[in-house]
Amino acid sequence: MADDALPELSALVRLQLDERQWKKIEAFLVAERFGRPPKNDRVFVEAVLWWRWTGVPWRDLSPAFGPWKTVFKRFDRWSKSGKWLRLFEALRTDRDDEWHSIDSTINRAHQHAAGG
């Protein structure tokens, strides 16, 4: 898929990244690039995020992202080579404190708070 396929993709599935977030990831990927350039890094990253967001099996990946097996093989290569870890480490240095997640298991009320 070419870069111009992104609007077409966004019409079919909900995209996870805004332009600001994508630029941070893209800068990392350009610095890490070697060998044959990929067809479209953004579509691949969006496919992985969509897969994690929906929790579907790889075989049920939306056809808008291309063949599921191609996406899986690339995901697997990145995992085995440590590229995902390096990406997360690079993004961790530029934290965005807009959103925080608190594990609900630590939010406990006293046992007498439940009564009326």
BAMAR-184186 format. One record per residue (C-alpha): residue number from 1; residue in three letters; y, x, z. Coordinates in nm, 4 decimals. Each point is the difference from the previous one (the first is absolute). Layout:
# residues N
<node><num>NUM</num><residuo>ALA</residuo><c2>Y</c2><c1>X</c1><c3>Z</c3></node>
...
This chain:
# residues 116
<node><num>1</num><residuo>MET</residuo><c2>0.0000</c2><c1>0.0000</c1><c3>0.0000</c3></node>
<node><num>2</num><residuo>ALA</residuo><c2>0.3431</c2><c1>0.1248</c1><c3>-0.0830</c3></node>
<node><num>3</num><residuo>ASP</residuo><c2>0.3035</c2><c1>-0.0127</c1><c3>0.2318</c3></node>
<node><num>4</num><residuo>ASP</residuo><c2>0.1255</c2><c1>-0.3052</c1><c3>-0.1859</c3></node>
<node><num>5</num><residuo>ALA</residuo><c2>-0.3124</c2><c1>-0.1854</c1><c3>0.1213</c3></node>
<node><num>6</num><residuo>LEU</residuo><c2>0.1405</c2><c1>-0.0254</c1><c3>0.3529</c3></node>
<node><num>7</num><residuo>PRO</residuo><c2>0.1970</c2><c1>-0.3236</c1><c3>-0.0599</c3></node>
<node><num>8</num><residuo>GLU</residuo><c2>-0.3120</c2><c1>-0.1497</c1><c3>-0.1575</c3></node>
<node><num>9</num><residuo>LEU</residuo><c2>-0.2026</c2><c1>0.1140</c1><c3>0.2999</c3></node>
<node><num>10</num><residuo>SER</residuo><c2>0.2462</c2><c1>-0.1490</c1><c3>0.2491</c3></node>
<node><num>11</num><residuo>ALA</residuo><c2>-0.0360</c2><c1>-0.3360</c1><c3>-0.1719</c3></node>
<node><num>12</num><residuo>LEU</residuo><c2>-0.3764</c2><c1>0.0078</c1><c3>0.0643</c3></node>
<node><num>13</num><residuo>VAL</residuo><c2>-0.0247</c2><c1>0.1487</c1><c3>0.3501</c3></node>
<node><num>14</num><residuo>ARG</residuo><c2>0.2356</c2><c1>0.0520</c1><c3>0.2911</c3></node>
<node><num>15</num><residuo>LEU</residuo><c2>0.1300</c2><c1>0.3570</c1><c3>0.0008</c3></node>
<node><num>16</num><residuo>GLN</residuo><c2>0.0078</c2><c1>0.1796</c1><c3>0.3341</c3></node>
<node><num>17</num><residuo>LEU</residuo><c2>0.2590</c2><c1>0.2718</c1><c3>-0.0627</c3></node>
<node><num>18</num><residuo>ASP</residuo><c2>0.3710</c2><c1>-0.0308</c1><c3>-0.0644</c3></node>
<node><num>19</num><residuo>GLU</residuo><c2>0.1817</c2><c1>0.2609</c1><c3>-0.2111</c3></node>
<node><num>20</num><residuo>ARG</residuo><c2>0.1163</c2><c1>0.2049</c1><c3>0.3000</c3></node>
<node><num>21</num><residuo>GLN</residuo><c2>-0.3549</c2><c1>0.0262</c1><c3>0.1368</c3></node>
<node><num>22</num><residuo>TRP</residuo><c2>-0.1433</c2><c1>0.0834</c1><c3>-0.3420</c3></node>
<node><num>23</num><residuo>LYS</residuo><c2>0.2521</c2><c1>0.2819</c1><c3>-0.0568</c3></node>
<node><num>24</num><residuo>LYS</residuo><c2>-0.1235</c2><c1>0.1743</c1><c3>0.3183</c3></node>
<node><num>25</num><residuo>ILE</residuo><c2>-0.3614</c2><c1>-0.0249</c1><c3>-0.1125</c3></node>
<node><num>26</num><residuo>GLU</residuo><c2>0.0844</c2><c1>0.0999</c1><c3>-0.3551</c3></node>
<node><num>27</num><residuo>ALA</residuo><c2>0.1769</c2><c1>0.3174</c1><c3>0.1194</c3></node>
<node><num>28</num><residuo>PHE</residuo><c2>-0.3152</c2><c1>0.1033</c1><c3>0.1858</c3></node>
<node><num>29</num><residuo>LEU</residuo><c2>-0.2245</c2><c1>-0.0749</c1><c3>-0.2976</c3></node>
<node><num>30</num><residuo>VAL</residuo><c2>0.2170</c2><c1>0.1990</c1><c3>-0.2405</c3></node>
<node><num>31</num><residuo>ALA</residuo><c2>-0.0131</c2><c1>0.3009</c1><c3>0.2338</c3></node>
<node><num>32</num><residuo>GLU</residuo><c2>-0.3810</c2><c1>-0.0305</c1><c3>0.0270</c3></node>
<node><num>33</num><residuo>ARG</residuo><c2>-0.0647</c2><c1>-0.0512</c1><c3>-0.3709</c3></node>
<node><num>34</num><residuo>PHE</residuo><c2>-0.2242</c2><c1>0.2359</c1><c3>-0.1934</c3></node>
<node><num>35</num><residuo>GLY</residuo><c2>-0.2239</c2><c1>-0.0462</c1><c3>-0.3002</c3></node>
<node><num>36</num><residuo>ARG</residuo><c2>0.0146</c2><c1>-0.3033</c1><c3>-0.2251</c3></node>
<node><num>37</num><residuo>PRO</residuo><c2>0.2791</c2><c1>-0.2422</c1><c3>0.0977</c3></node>
<node><num>38</num><residuo>PRO</residuo><c2>-0.1243</c2><c1>-0.3412</c1><c3>0.1146</c3></node>
<node><num>39</num><residuo>LYS</residuo><c2>0.0744</c2><c1>-0.3171</c1><c3>-0.1928</c3></node>
<node><num>40</num><residuo>ASN</residuo><c2>0.1993</c2><c1>-0.1700</c1><c3>0.2738</c3></node>
<node><num>41</num><residuo>ASP</residuo><c2>0.0109</c2><c1>0.1137</c1><c3>0.3624</c3></node>
<node><num>42</num><residuo>ARG</residuo><c2>0.1944</c2><c1>-0.3049</c1><c3>0.1150</c3></node>
<node><num>43</num><residuo>VAL</residuo><c2>-0.2547</c2><c1>-0.2502</c1><c3>-0.1294</c3></node>
<node><num>44</num><residuo>PHE</residuo><c2>-0.2762</c2><c1>0.1998</c1><c3>0.1690</c3></node>
<node><num>45</num><residuo>VAL</residuo><c2>0.1795</c2><c1>0.0160</c1><c3>0.3367</c3></node>
<node><num>46</num><residuo>GLU</residuo><c2>0.0843</c2><c1>-0.3698</c1><c3>-0.0230</c3></node>
<node><num>47</num><residuo>ALA</residuo><c2>-0.3676</c2><c1>-0.0727</c1><c3>-0.0759</c3></node>
<node><num>48</num><residuo>VAL</residuo><c2>-0.1128</c2><c1>0.1874</c1><c3>0.3109</c3></node>
<node><num>49</num><residuo>LEU</residuo><c2>0.2605</c2><c1>-0.1737</c1><c3>0.2155</c3></node>
<node><num>50</num><residuo>TRP</residuo><c2>-0.0991</c2><c1>-0.3389</c1><c3>-0.1425</c3></node>
<node><num>51</num><residuo>TRP</residuo><c2>-0.3668</c2><c1>0.0779</c1><c3>0.0655</c3></node>
<node><num>52</num><residuo>ARG</residuo><c2>0.0733</c2><c1>0.0897</c1><c3>0.3640</c3></node>
<node><num>53</num><residuo>TRP</residuo><c2>0.2382</c2><c1>-0.2935</c1><c3>0.0459</c3></node>
<node><num>54</num><residuo>THR</residuo><c2>-0.2452</c2><c1>-0.2615</c1><c3>-0.1289</c3></node>
<node><num>55</num><residuo>GLY</residuo><c2>-0.3202</c2><c1>0.1599</c1><c3>0.1312</c3></node>
<node><num>56</num><residuo>VAL</residuo><c2>-0.1923</c2><c1>-0.0880</c1><c3>-0.3146</c3></node>
<node><num>57</num><residuo>PRO</residuo><c2>-0.2968</c2><c1>0.2078</c1><c3>-0.1172</c3></node>
<node><num>58</num><residuo>TRP</residuo><c2>0.0821</c2><c1>0.2524</c1><c3>-0.2740</c3></node>
<node><num>59</num><residuo>ARG</residuo><c2>-0.1813</c2><c1>-0.2130</c1><c3>-0.2576</c3></node>
<node><num>60</num><residuo>ASP</residuo><c2>0.2449</c2><c1>-0.2837</c1><c3>0.0691</c3></node>
<node><num>61</num><residuo>LEU</residuo><c2>0.3091</c2><c1>0.2120</c1><c3>-0.0629</c3></node>
<node><num>62</num><residuo>SER</residuo><c2>0.2465</c2><c1>-0.1908</c1><c3>-0.2165</c3></node>
<node><num>63</num><residuo>PRO</residuo><c2>-0.0472</c2><c1>0.0788</c1><c3>-0.3711</c3></node>
<node><num>64</num><residuo>ALA</residuo><c2>0.3778</c2><c1>0.0527</c1><c3>-0.0156</c3></node>
<node><num>65</num><residuo>PHE</residuo><c2>-0.0601</c2><c1>0.3476</c1><c3>0.1489</c3></node>
<node><num>66</num><residuo>GLY</residuo><c2>-0.2527</c2><c1>0.1004</c1><c3>-0.2628</c3></node>
<node><num>67</num><residuo>PRO</residuo><c2>-0.3739</c2><c1>0.0581</c1><c3>0.0358</c3></node>
<node><num>68</num><residuo>TRP</residuo><c2>-0.0995</c2><c1>-0.0062</c1><c3>0.3674</c3></node>
<node><num>69</num><residuo>LYS</residuo><c2>-0.2393</c2><c1>0.2917</c1><c3>-0.0443</c3></node>
<node><num>70</num><residuo>THR</residuo><c2>0.2786</c2><c1>0.2222</c1><c3>-0.1376</c3></node>
<node><num>71</num><residuo>VAL</residuo><c2>0.2248</c2><c1>-0.0844</c1><c3>0.2944</c3></node>
<node><num>72</num><residuo>PHE</residuo><c2>-0.2848</c2><c1>0.0597</c1><c3>0.2455</c3></node>
<node><num>73</num><residuo>LYS</residuo><c2>-0.0945</c2><c1>0.3369</c1><c3>-0.1519</c3></node>
<node><num>74</num><residuo>ARG</residuo><c2>0.3604</c2><c1>0.1205</c1><c3>0.0232</c3></node>
<node><num>75</num><residuo>PHE</residuo><c2>0.0292</c2><c1>-0.1298</c1><c3>0.3565</c3></node>
<node><num>76</num><residuo>ASP</residuo><c2>-0.3228</c2><c1>0.1811</c1><c3>0.0881</c3></node>
<node><num>77</num><residuo>ARG</residuo><c2>0.1183</c2><c1>0.3268</c1><c3>-0.1606</c3></node>
<node><num>78</num><residuo>TRP</residuo><c2>0.3268</c2><c1>-0.0157</c1><c3>0.1946</c3></node>
<node><num>79</num><residuo>SER</residuo><c2>-0.1942</c2><c1>-0.0655</c1><c3>0.3217</c3></node>
<node><num>80</num><residuo>LYS</residuo><c2>-0.2416</c2><c1>0.2879</c1><c3>-0.0491</c3></node>
<node><num>81</num><residuo>SER</residuo><c2>0.2746</c2><c1>0.2450</c1><c3>-0.0988</c3></node>
<node><num>82</num><residuo>GLY</residuo><c2>0.2199</c2><c1>-0.0946</c1><c3>0.2962</c3></node>
<node><num>83</num><residuo>LYS</residuo><c2>0.2832</c2><c1>-0.1271</c1><c3>-0.2186</c3></node>
<node><num>84</num><residuo>TRP</residuo><c2>0.0384</c2><c1>-0.3228</c1><c3>0.1994</c3></node>
<node><num>85</num><residuo>LEU</residuo><c2>0.0277</c2><c1>0.1992</c1><c3>0.3218</c3></node>
<node><num>86</num><residuo>ARG</residuo><c2>0.2647</c2><c1>0.2288</c1><c3>-0.1508</c3></node>
<node><num>87</num><residuo>LEU</residuo><c2>0.1910</c2><c1>-0.3027</c1><c3>-0.1290</c3></node>
<node><num>88</num><residuo>PHE</residuo><c2>-0.0032</c2><c1>-0.1661</c1><c3>0.3426</c3></node>
<node><num>89</num><residuo>GLU</residuo><c2>0.1095</c2><c1>0.3245</c1><c3>0.1649</c3></node>
<node><num>90</num><residuo>ALA</residuo><c2>0.2889</c2><c1>0.0321</c1><c3>-0.2471</c3></node>
<node><num>91</num><residuo>LEU</residuo><c2>0.1077</c2><c1>-0.3594</c1><c3>0.0573</c3></node>
<node><num>92</num><residuo>ARG</residuo><c2>-0.0295</c2><c1>0.0353</c1><c3>0.3764</c3></node>
<node><num>93</num><residuo>THR</residuo><c2>0.2848</c2><c1>0.2504</c1><c3>0.0069</c3></node>
<node><num>94</num><residuo>ASP</residuo><c2>0.2337</c2><c1>-0.2634</c1><c3>-0.1449</c3></node>
<node><num>95</num><residuo>ARG</residuo><c2>-0.0611</c2><c1>-0.2880</c1><c3>0.2407</c3></node>
<node><num>96</num><residuo>ASP</residuo><c2>0.1430</c2><c1>-0.3427</c1><c3>-0.0599</c3></node>
<node><num>97</num><residuo>ASP</residuo><c2>0.0561</c2><c1>-0.1641</c1><c3>0.3399</c3></node>
<node><num>98</num><residuo>GLU</residuo><c2>0.0773</c2><c1>-0.3396</c1><c3>-0.1466</c3></node>
<node><num>99</num><residuo>TRP</residuo><c2>-0.3455</c2><c1>-0.1351</c1><c3>0.0822</c3></node>
<node><num>100</num><residuo>HIS</residuo><c2>-0.2177</c2><c1>0.0723</c1><c3>0.2997</c3></node>
<node><num>101</num><residuo>SER</residuo><c2>-0.3455</c2><c1>-0.1301</c1><c3>0.0765</c3></node>
<node><num>102</num><residuo>ILE</residuo><c2>-0.1220</c2><c1>-0.0559</c1><c3>0.3518</c3></node>
<node><num>103</num><residuo>ASP</residuo><c2>-0.3666</c2><c1>-0.0465</c1><c3>0.0683</c3></node>
<node><num>104</num><residuo>SER</residuo><c2>-0.0345</c2><c1>-0.3437</c1><c3>0.1585</c3></node>
<node><num>105</num><residuo>THR</residuo><c2>-0.2792</c2><c1>0.1201</c1><c3>0.2283</c3></node>
<node><num>106</num><residuo>ILE</residuo><c2>0.2596</c2><c1>0.1721</c1><c3>0.2175</c3></node>
<node><num>107</num><residuo>ASN</residuo><c2>0.2081</c2><c1>-0.3162</c1><c3>0.0474</c3></node>
<node><num>108</num><residuo>ARG</residuo><c2>-0.1518</c2><c1>-0.1595</c1><c3>0.3043</c3></node>
<node><num>109</num><residuo>ALA</residuo><c2>0.1291</c2><c1>-0.2729</c1><c3>0.2209</c3></node>
<node><num>110</num><residuo>HIS</residuo><c2>-0.0855</c2><c1>-0.0452</c1><c3>0.3637</c3></node>
<node><num>111</num><residuo>GLN</residuo><c2>-0.2872</c2><c1>-0.2439</c1><c3>0.0497</c3></node>
<node><num>112</num><residuo>HIS</residuo><c2>0.2329</c2><c1>-0.2481</c1><c3>0.1747</c3></node>
<node><num>113</num><residuo>ALA</residuo><c2>0.2364</c2><c1>-0.0075</c1><c3>-0.3010</c3></node>
<node><num>114</num><residuo>ALA</residuo><c2>-0.2352</c2><c1>-0.2277</c1><c3>-0.1942</c3></node>
<node><num>115</num><residuo>GLY</residuo><c2>0.0235</c2><c1>-0.2993</c1><c3>0.2336</c3></node>
<node><num>116</num><residuo>GLY</residuo><c2>0.2559</c2><c1>-0.2728</c1><c3>-0.0130</c3></node>
